[in-house]
Amino acid sequence: MARPLRFRYAPGRWDDARVRRQLYDDLDANLGATMNAPWFKPPNGFEAVRFDMDNGDVALFCWDDSEAYWMGNTETPESLWRTDKKGFDEAPHAVTRWVTRELTAQLHDESPWLEPYPHLSWFFLPVFLSKDGRETTRTFFDEHAAGFPDATRDEALAFYEEFLETGVLDDYREVMAGKLGTSEYLDWTRMTAAMGEFNAGKFLVDMGYDIVPEISVTTGHAIDYRASKNGDGTLVEVTRPLPTSRRSAGTPIAAVRDTAETKSGGQLQEHGGGVVLFVDCSSFPDDEWRSIRDEKPEVHHRPAVVFRIRPDSRVEGYTKGSVPLDVPF
């Protein structure tokens, strides 16, 4: 499985002849390619080309007198195999901005339903146009409402756009977007689990908390969030049970208990306390959620917050133990 899009950094002197010889000829021989002018003006001081492959792949390359940057969702030409990889925030800002404009225009040309959601488009761009995941990640939002039952695509997109446009996760885009995965096979379970972290993040932000993701702890694990308010910080770990239609558990109660037990009996047990478990039940349809809400099953960990959030940001839930967070229930 290919990773989310990243730059390849190629120091040295490049010119038109070298680009054609070492990049275009390789791509054309292997995939069939055309070398075109970019759609947008390249960064000042750089020359640039756009490679369009016969199979729908695309690659961008820009260079000046001393260095070059490549980004593509296609096979890498042999001359770039040993080059260093860099994230979007590691390349020069002008290069990143140009590549982002090029790829965003392509994304919206191919999937115009994403255009009304600019921050979501930007945030997930490294997976929406990744080599293996460009079809499946978009399908997950388009046809599966990003894991929300009984919701439209646009309701789900508006929900995540509202959260992401706050900018609270901008500095962590690469790791957070990457959790969606870049598999050529649509993994509904993995993708909904990833979006559970975004659901919990929006819940916390709506409650007035500042959040920082991926908190390293002494056990070697990373806890999903630190939520802070008024100088007090609380660690939050998220899990997301599957509805009964997608798992062997016979009842929604069993689904919640089994999933929470897996999380609490492993990572949280090793940590030894101090973490609030968030159990995101947003995958459950109304009838299954009502049975969970009414019975309030134990989740093998305290303190815990069991919640369900809808695309209009309505939240219901219950708590177990003494939760050091200002939850609305």
Secondary structure, DSSP 4 states (H G I P E B T S, - for coil): -PPSP-EEEEES---HHHHIIIIIHHHHHHH-EEEE--SSPPPTT-EEEEEEETTS-EEEEEE-SSEEEEEESSPPPGGGTTSEEE-TTTS-HHHHHHHHHHHHHHHHHH-GGGTT-HHHHHHTHHHHT-TTTTTHHHHHHHHHGGG-TT--HHHHHHHHHHHHTT-TTGGGHHHHHHTT---SS--HHHHHHHHHHHHHHHHHHHTT-EEEEEEE-TTS-EEEEEEEETTEEEEEEEE-PPPGGGSS-SSHHHHHHHHHHHHHTTHHHHHTS-EEEEEE-TTS-HHHHHHHHHH----SSSSEEEEEE-TT--EEEEEES---S----
